[in-house]
Amino acid sequence: MDKIEHIGIAVKDLTVSIPIYEKLLNTSCYKMEEVSSEMVKTAFFKTGDNKIELLEATAPESPIAKFIEKKGEGIHHIAFAVEDILQEMERLTQDGFRLLNTQPKKGADNKMVCFVHPKEAHGVLIELCQEIKWV
């Protein structure tokens, strides 16, 4: 894993949360996106080399809606940038980690993503992110 790519924060309402994080981080939201496969709307902030992703559920059965119902708003996951997501998935599987998906899938911010089960990392959901390179 190369570096922390972003920290994902589950929120109930982006229209309320975006202005709070704009003030807190002293920067504007630079990108909003809906990821229909994950039933989520996202908003991204950048401060220095770091990114924060706010996540709002778009359906009651969304993983974000379930997370908020169970734990409330707050840190949902930590994402790590990887150079080769398939290789990293294979390495983690061989090392005994349980992945939540068997193949990478399209995520937000032009990334292919895969998640490591939170029980494998002491309750922390880990996301692997590989930049989609356009040829």
Backbone as JSON Lines, residues from 0, in Angstrom:
{"i":0,"aa":"M","n":[0.85,-1.17,0.0],"ca":[0.0,0.0,0.0],"c":[0.89,1.23,0.0]}
{"i":1,"aa":"D","n":[0.52,2.2,-0.83],"ca":[1.38,3.35,-1.05],"c":[1.2,4.46,-0.01]}
{"i":2,"aa":"K","n":[-0.04,4.85,0.24],"ca":[-0.31,5.96,1.17],"c":[-1.8,5.95,1.49]}
{"i":3,"aa":"I","n":[-2.18,6.72,2.49],"ca":[-3.6,6.91,2.74],"c":[-4.14,7.76,1.6]}
{"i":4,"aa":"E","n":[-5.14,7.25,0.91],"ca":[-5.72,7.94,-0.24],"c":[-6.78,8.94,0.23]}
{"i":5,"aa":"H","n":[-7.64,8.48,1.16],"ca":[-8.62,9.38,1.76],"c":[-9.22,8.73,3.0]}
{"i":6,"aa":"I","n":[-9.93,9.53,3.75],"ca":[-10.72,9.05,4.89],"c":[-12.18,9.31,4.55]}
{"i":7,"aa":"G","n":[-12.99,8.25,4.64],"ca":[-14.42,8.37,4.33],"c":[-15.22,8.58,5.59]}
{"i":8,"aa":"I","n":[-16.12,9.57,5.54],"ca":[-16.95,9.91,6.69],"c":[-18.41,9.81,6.28]}
{"i":9,"aa":"A","n":[-19.17,8.98,7.0],"ca":[-20.6,8.81,6.75],"c":[-21.36,9.98,7.36]}
{"i":10,"aa":"V","n":[-22.23,10.59,6.56],"ca":[-23.05,11.71,7.02],"c":[-24.5,11.48,6.59]}
{"i":11,"aa":"K","n":[-25.42,12.07,7.31],"ca":[-26.84,11.94,6.97],"c":[-27.23,12.81,5.8]}
{"i":12,"aa":"D","n":[-26.63,14.0,5.7],"ca":[-27.08,14.98,4.72],"c":[-25.9,15.82,4.22]}
{"i":13,"aa":"L","n":[-25.55,15.65,2.96],"ca":[-24.43,16.42,2.39],"c":[-24.7,17.92,2.41]}
{"i":14,"aa":"T","n":[-25.95,18.33,2.22],"ca":[-26.22,19.77,2.19],"c":[-25.94,20.43,3.53]}
{"i":15,"aa":"V","n":[-26.03,19.68,4.6],"ca":[-25.69,20.19,5.93],"c":[-24.19,20.03,6.18]}
{"i":16,"aa":"S","n":[-23.63,18.89,5.77],"ca":[-22.24,18.55,6.11],"c":[-21.2,19.29,5.28]}
{"i":17,"aa":"I","n":[-21.49,19.53,4.01],"ca":[-20.49,20.2,3.15],"c":[-20.09,21.56,3.71]}
{"i":18,"aa":"P","n":[-21.03,22.45,4.06],"ca":[-20.6,23.75,4.6],"c":[-19.8,23.64,5.89]}
{"i":19,"aa":"I","n":[-20.12,22.63,6.71],"ca":[-19.37,22.44,7.95],"c":[-17.92,22.09,7.64]}
{"i":20,"aa":"Y","n":[-17.72,21.15,6.71],"ca":[-16.35,20.74,6.37],"c":[-15.61,21.81,5.57]}
{"i":21,"aa":"E","n":[-16.34,22.62,4.79],"ca":[-15.68,23.73,4.1],"c":[-15.11,24.72,5.11]}
{"i":22,"aa":"K","n":[-15.87,25.0,6.16],"ca":[-15.38,25.9,7.21],"c":[-14.26,25.24,8.01]}
{"i":23,"aa":"L","n":[-14.47,23.99,8.39],"ca":[-13.49,23.28,9.21],"c":[-12.14,23.17,8.51]}
{"i":24,"aa":"L","n":[-12.16,22.76,7.23],"ca":[-10.92,22.53,6.49],"c":[-10.42,23.78,5.77]}
{"i":25,"aa":"N","n":[-11.23,24.84,5.77],"ca":[-10.9,26.1,5.11],"c":[-10.61,25.88,3.61]}
{"i":26,"aa":"T","n":[-11.45,25.07,3.0],"ca":[-11.34,24.79,1.57],"c":[-12.71,24.4,1.04]}
{"i":27,"aa":"S","n":[-12.9,24.53,-0.25],"ca":[-14.18,24.18,-0.87],"c":[-14.23,22.72,-1.26]}
{"i":28,"aa":"C","n":[-15.43,22.2,-1.29],"ca":[-15.66,20.87,-1.85],"c":[-15.28,20.96,-3.33]}
{"i":29,"aa":"Y","n":[-14.38,20.07,-3.78],"ca":[-13.94,20.17,-5.17],"c":[-14.65,19.2,-6.1]}
{"i":30,"aa":"K","n":[-15.41,18.27,-5.54],"ca":[-16.06,17.3,-6.42],"c":[-17.2,16.62,-5.68]}
{"i":31,"aa":"M","n":[-18.33,16.49,-6.38],"ca":[-19.45,15.69,-5.88],"c":[-19.77,14.65,-6.94]}
{"i":32,"aa":"E","n":[-20.18,13.48,-6.47],"ca":[-20.4,12.38,-7.4],"c":[-21.37,11.39,-6.77]}
{"i":33,"aa":"E","n":[-22.2,10.76,-7.6],"ca":[-23.05,9.68,-7.13],"c":[-22.49,8.36,-7.65]}
{"i":34,"aa":"V","n":[-22.39,7.39,-6.75],"ca":[-21.95,6.05,-7.1],"c":[-23.16,5.14,-6.9]}
{"i":35,"aa":"S","n":[-23.88,4.91,-7.98],"ca":[-25.15,4.18,-7.87],"c":[-24.96,2.75,-7.38]}
{"i":36,"aa":"S","n":[-23.85,2.11,-7.75],"ca":[-23.61,0.73,-7.31],"c":[-23.47,0.62,-5.79]}
{"i":37,"aa":"E","n":[-23.05,1.69,-5.14],"ca":[-22.89,1.71,-3.69],"c":[-24.03,2.45,-3.0]}
{"i":38,"aa":"M","n":[-24.97,2.97,-3.8],"ca":[-26.12,3.72,-3.27],"c":[-25.65,4.86,-2.37]}
{"i":39,"aa":"V","n":[-24.76,5.7,-2.93],"ca":[-24.16,6.77,-2.14],"c":[-23.88,7.99,-3.01]}
{"i":40,"aa":"K","n":[-23.97,9.16,-2.38],"ca":[-23.48,10.41,-2.97],"c":[-22.24,10.79,-2.18]}
{"i":41,"aa":"T","n":[-21.23,11.3,-2.9],"ca":[-19.98,11.65,-2.25],"c":[-19.64,13.12,-2.48]}
{"i":42,"aa":"A","n":[-18.88,13.66,-1.56],"ca":[-18.32,15.01,-1.69],"c":[-16.88,14.94,-1.21]}
{"i":43,"aa":"F","n":[-15.97,15.49,-2.02],"ca":[-14.54,15.41,-1.71],"c":[-13.95,16.77,-1.37]}
{"i":44,"aa":"F","n":[-13.01,16.73,-0.43],"ca":[-12.25,17.9,0.0],"c":[-10.78,17.52,-0.03]}
{"i":45,"aa":"K","n":[-9.96,18.5,-0.36],"ca":[-8.51,18.26,-0.34],"c":[-7.87,19.34,0.53]}
{"i":46,"aa":"T","n":[-7.0,18.88,1.4],"ca":[-6.23,19.8,2.22],"c":[-4.8,19.26,2.24]}
{"i":47,"aa":"G","n":[-3.89,19.99,1.62],"ca":[-2.53,19.48,1.42],"c":[-2.58,18.25,0.55]}
{"i":48,"aa":"D","n":[-1.9,17.19,0.95],"ca":[-1.91,15.93,0.22],"c":[-3.06,15.02,0.64]}
{"i":49,"aa":"N","n":[-3.88,15.48,1.58],"ca":[-4.92,14.63,2.17],"c":[-6.29,14.91,1.58]}
{"i":50,"aa":"K","n":[-7.1,13.84,1.51],"ca":[-8.47,13.99,1.02],"c":[-9.45,13.43,2.06]}
{"i":51,"aa":"I","n":[-10.59,14.09,2.13],"ca":[-11.71,13.65,2.95],"c":[-12.87,13.41,2.0]}
{"i":52,"aa":"E","n":[-13.56,12.28,2.18],"ca":[-14.74,11.96,1.39],"c":[-15.93,11.87,2.33]}
{"i":53,"aa":"L","n":[-16.94,12.7,2.09],"ca":[-18.2,12.59,2.82],"c":[-19.12,11.68,2.02]}
{"i":54,"aa":"L","n":[-19.85,10.81,2.71],"ca":[-20.72,9.84,2.05],"c":[-22.14,9.94,2.6]}
{"i":55,"aa":"E","n":[-23.1,10.14,1.71],"ca":[-24.51,10.19,2.08],"c":[-25.24,9.06,1.36]}
{"i":56,"aa":"A","n":[-26.02,8.3,2.09],"ca":[-26.79,7.2,1.5],"c":[-27.86,7.73,0.57]}
{"i":57,"aa":"T","n":[-28.11,7.01,-0.51],"ca":[-29.19,7.37,-1.43],"c":[-30.36,6.39,-1.33]}
{"i":58,"aa":"A","n":[-30.22,5.36,-0.49],"ca":[-31.28,4.37,-0.3],"c":[-31.16,3.8,1.12]}
{"i":59,"aa":"P","n":[-32.3,3.41,1.71],"ca":[-32.26,2.88,3.08],"c":[-31.43,1.6,3.22]}
{"i":60,"aa":"E","n":[-31.29,0.83,2.14],"ca":[-30.51,-0.41,2.19],"c":[-29.03,-0.2,1.87]}
{"i":61,"aa":"S","n":[-28.64,1.03,1.66],"ca":[-27.24,1.37,1.39],"c":[-26.36,1.0,2.57]}
{"i":62,"aa":"P","n":[-25.12,0.55,2.3],"ca":[-24.19,0.29,3.4],"c":[-23.98,1.52,4.29]}
{"i":63,"aa":"I","n":[-24.02,2.7,3.72],"ca":[-23.86,3.93,4.53],"c":[-25.07,4.15,5.43]}
{"i":64,"aa":"A","n":[-26.26,3.92,4.91],"ca":[-27.48,4.06,5.74],"c":[-27.44,3.08,6.9]}
{"i":65,"aa":"K","n":[-27.02,1.85,6.63],"ca":[-26.94,0.83,7.68],"c":[-25.87,1.21,8.71]}
{"i":66,"aa":"F","n":[-24.75,1.73,8.23],"ca":[-23.68,2.16,9.13],"c":[-24.18,3.26,10.07]}
{"i":67,"aa":"I","n":[-24.84,4.28,9.52],"ca":[-25.33,5.39,10.33],"c":[-26.39,4.92,11.32]}
{"i":68,"aa":"E","n":[-27.25,4.01,10.87],"ca":[-28.28,3.48,11.76],"c":[-27.66,2.76,12.95]}
{"i":69,"aa":"K","n":[-26.58,2.03,12.7],"ca":[-25.94,1.23,13.74],"c":[-24.98,2.05,14.61]}
{"i":70,"aa":"K","n":[-24.17,2.91,13.97],"ca":[-23.09,3.59,14.69],"c":[-23.2,5.11,14.73]}
{"i":71,"aa":"G","n":[-24.09,5.67,13.92],"ca":[-24.2,7.12,13.84],"c":[-23.22,7.67,12.81]}
{"i":72,"aa":"E","n":[-23.28,8.96,12.59],"ca":[-22.37,9.61,11.65],"c":[-20.93,9.51,12.18]}
{"i":73,"aa":"G","n":[-19.98,9.43,11.26],"ca":[-18.59,9.41,11.68],"c":[-17.71,8.7,10.68]}
{"i":74,"aa":"I","n":[-16.48,8.42,11.09],"ca":[-15.51,7.79,10.19],"c":[-16.04,6.42,9.78]}
{"i":75,"aa":"H","n":[-16.11,6.22,8.48],"ca":[-16.62,4.97,7.91],"c":[-15.49,4.07,7.44]}
{"i":76,"aa":"H","n":[-14.47,4.65,6.78],"ca":[-13.37,3.84,6.27],"c":[-12.11,4.67,6.07]}
{"i":77,"aa":"I","n":[-11.01,3.94,5.96],"ca":[-9.74,4.53,5.57],"c":[-9.34,3.87,4.26]}
{"i":78,"aa":"A","n":[-9.06,4.68,3.26],"ca":[-8.7,4.18,1.93],"c":[-7.21,4.33,1.7]}
{"i":79,"aa":"F","n":[-6.61,3.29,1.13],"ca":[-5.19,3.29,0.8],"c":[-5.03,3.2,-0.71]}
{"i":80,"aa":"A","n":[-4.14,4.02,-1.24],"ca":[-3.81,3.96,-2.66],"c":[-2.91,2.75,-2.89]}
{"i":81,"aa":"V","n":[-3.18,2.03,-3.97],"ca":[-2.34,0.9,-4.36],"c":[-2.02,1.03,-5.84]}
{"i":82,"aa":"E","n":[-0.89,0.51,-6.23],"ca":[-0.46,0.58,-7.63],"c":[-1.18,-0.47,-8.46]}
{"i":83,"aa":"D","n":[-1.36,-1.68,-7.91],"ca":[-1.98,-2.79,-8.63],"c":[-2.98,-3.45,-7.7]}
{"i":84,"aa":"I","n":[-4.26,-3.11,-7.85],"ca":[-5.29,-3.57,-6.92],"c":[-5.44,-5.09,-6.96]}
{"i":85,"aa":"L","n":[-5.34,-5.7,-8.13],"ca":[-5.47,-7.16,-8.22],"c":[-4.34,-7.86,-7.46]}
{"i":86,"aa":"Q","n":[-3.14,-7.36,-7.62],"ca":[-1.99,-7.92,-6.9],"c":[-2.16,-7.75,-5.39]}
{"i":87,"aa":"E","n":[-2.64,-6.58,-4.97],"ca":[-2.82,-6.32,-3.54],"c":[-3.94,-7.2,-2.97]}
{"i":88,"aa":"M","n":[-5.0,-7.4,-3.74],"ca":[-6.09,-8.29,-3.31],"c":[-5.57,-9.71,-3.14]}
{"i":89,"aa":"E","n":[-4.76,-10.16,-4.07],"ca":[-4.18,-11.51,-3.99],"c":[-3.27,-11.64,-2.78]}
{"i":90,"aa":"R","n":[-2.43,-10.63,-2.55],"ca":[-1.53,-10.66,-1.39],"c":[-2.31,-10.74,-0.09]}
{"i":91,"aa":"L","n":[-3.35,-9.92,0.03],"ca":[-4.13,-9.91,1.27],"c":[-4.88,-11.23,1.46]}
{"i":92,"aa":"T","n":[-5.43,-11.77,0.39],"ca":[-6.12,-13.06,0.47],"c":[-5.16,-14.15,0.92]}
{"i":93,"aa":"Q","n":[-3.97,-14.18,0.34],"ca":[-2.96,-15.18,0.72],"c":[-2.53,-15.02,2.17]}
{"i":94,"aa":"D","n":[-2.57,-13.77,2.67],"ca":[-2.19,-13.52,4.06],"c":[-3.36,-13.73,5.03]}
{"i":95,"aa":"G","n":[-4.49,-14.23,4.5],"ca":[-5.61,-14.6,5.36],"c":[-6.66,-13.53,5.59]}
{"i":96,"aa":"F","n":[-6.58,-12.42,4.89],"ca":[-7.59,-11.37,5.05],"c":[-8.83,-11.7,4.21]}
{"i":97,"aa":"R","n":[-9.99,-11.38,4.76],"ca":[-11.25,-11.59,4.06],"c":[-11.63,-10.29,3.34]}
{"i":98,"aa":"L","n":[-11.84,-10.4,2.04],"ca":[-12.24,-9.24,1.24],"c":[-13.74,-9.24,1.07]}
{"i":99,"aa":"L","n":[-14.33,-8.06,0.97],"ca":[-15.78,-7.96,0.8],"c":[-16.22,-8.11,-0.64]}
{"i":100,"aa":"N","n":[-15.3,-8.0,-1.58],"ca":[-15.62,-8.26,-2.98],"c":[-14.48,-9.03,-3.62]}
{"i":101,"aa":"T","n":[-14.86,-9.91,-4.56],"ca":[-13.86,-10.78,-5.19],"c":[-13.19,-10.12,-6.38]}
{"i":102,"aa":"Q","n":[-13.79,-9.08,-6.9],"ca":[-13.22,-8.33,-8.02],"c":[-13.3,-6.85,-7.68]}
{"i":103,"aa":"P","n":[-12.34,-6.05,-8.15],"ca":[-12.43,-4.61,-7.94],"c":[-13.68,-4.08,-8.65]}
{"i":104,"aa":"K","n":[-14.22,-2.99,-8.12],"ca":[-15.37,-2.36,-8.77],"c":[-15.14,-0.87,-8.88]}
{"i":105,"aa":"K","n":[-15.9,-0.24,-9.75],"ca":[-15.76,1.21,-9.97],"c":[-16.27,1.94,-8.75]}
{"i":106,"aa":"G","n":[-15.42,2.81,-8.21],"ca":[-15.8,3.64,-7.07],"c":[-15.81,5.1,-7.47]}
{"i":107,"aa":"A","n":[-15.83,5.95,-6.5],"ca":[-15.84,7.39,-6.74],"c":[-14.44,7.88,-7.09]}
{"i":108,"aa":"D","n":[-14.38,9.08,-7.61],"ca":[-13.12,9.8,-7.85],"c":[-12.18,9.06,-8.81]}
{"i":109,"aa":"N","n":[-12.77,8.4,-9.82],"ca":[-11.99,7.72,-10.87],"c":[-11.1,6.61,-10.3]}
{"i":110,"aa":"K","n":[-11.66,5.79,-9.42],"ca":[-10.91,4.72,-8.78],"c":[-11.6,3.37,-8.97]}
{"i":111,"aa":"M","n":[-10.78,2.32,-9.03],"ca":[-11.24,0.95,-8.86],"c":[-11.02,0.65,-7.38]}
{"i":112,"aa":"V","n":[-12.0,-0.01,-6.74],"ca":[-11.92,-0.19,-5.29],"c":[-12.23,-1.63,-4.88]}
{"i":113,"aa":"C","n":[-11.76,-1.96,-3.7],"ca":[-12.05,-3.23,-3.05],"c":[-11.98,-2.96,-1.55]}
{"i":114,"aa":"F","n":[-12.82,-3.67,-0.78],"ca":[-12.86,-3.46,0.66],"c":[-12.4,-4.7,1.41]}
{"i":115,"aa":"V","n":[-11.67,-4.48,2.49],"ca":[-11.26,-5.53,3.41],"c":[-12.25,-5.52,4.57]}
{"i":116,"aa":"H","n":[-12.74,-6.7,4.94],"ca":[-13.74,-6.8,6.01],"c":[-13.22,-6.13,7.28]}
{"i":117,"aa":"P","n":[-14.05,-5.32,7.94],"ca":[-13.58,-4.61,9.14],"c":[-13.14,-5.53,10.28]}
{"i":118,"aa":"K","n":[-13.68,-6.73,10.34],"ca":[-13.26,-7.64,11.41],"c":[-11.8,-8.05,11.24]}
{"i":119,"aa":"E","n":[-11.27,-7.91,10.04],"ca":[-9.88,-8.27,9.78],"c":[-8.9,-7.19,10.24]}
{"i":120,"aa":"A","n":[-9.41,-6.0,10.52],"ca":[-8.55,-4.86,10.89],"c":[-9.08,-4.17,12.16]}
{"i":121,"aa":"H","n":[-9.46,-4.97,13.14],"ca":[-9.91,-4.45,14.44],"c":[-11.05,-3.44,14.32]}
{"i":122,"aa":"G","n":[-12.02,-3.75,13.46],"ca":[-13.2,-2.9,13.35],"c":[-13.09,-1.76,12.36]}
{"i":123,"aa":"V","n":[-11.98,-1.66,11.65],"ca":[-11.79,-0.57,10.68],"c":[-12.0,-1.12,9.27]}
{"i":124,"aa":"L","n":[-12.93,-0.53,8.54],"ca":[-13.14,-0.89,7.14],"c":[-12.01,-0.27,6.33]}
{"i":125,"aa":"I","n":[-11.29,-1.12,5.59],"ca":[-10.17,-0.67,4.77],"c":[-10.59,-0.75,3.3]}
{"i":126,"aa":"E","n":[-10.32,0.33,2.58],"ca":[-10.6,0.38,1.15],"c":[-9.28,0.45,0.39]}
{"i":127,"aa":"L","n":[-9.16,-0.37,-0.64],"ca":[-8.03,-0.29,-1.55],"c":[-8.48,0.51,-2.75]}
{"i":128,"aa":"C","n":[-7.66,1.46,-3.21],"ca":[-8.01,2.32,-4.35],"c":[-6.9,2.33,-5.39]}
{"i":129,"aa":"Q","n":[-7.27,2.06,-6.61],"ca":[-6.32,2.19,-7.72],"c":[-6.89,3.17,-8.72]}
{"i":130,"aa":"E","n":[-6.09,4.17,-9.04],"ca":[-6.48,5.17,-10.05],"c":[-6.75,4.46,-11.37]}
{"i":131,"aa":"I","n":[-7.87,4.81,-12.01],"ca":[-8.16,4.29,-13.35],"c":[-7.38,5.13,-14.32]}
{"i":132,"aa":"K","n":[-6.49,4.48,-15.06],"ca":[-5.66,5.2,-16.03],"c":[-6.29,5.08,-17.41]}
{"i":133,"aa":"W","n":[-6.52,6.2,-18.04],"ca":[-7.12,6.22,-19.37],"c":[-6.01,6.21,-20.4]}
{"i":134,"aa":"V","n":[-6.13,5.33,-21.36],"ca":[-5.1,5.19,-22.39],"c":[-5.55,5.86,-23.65]}
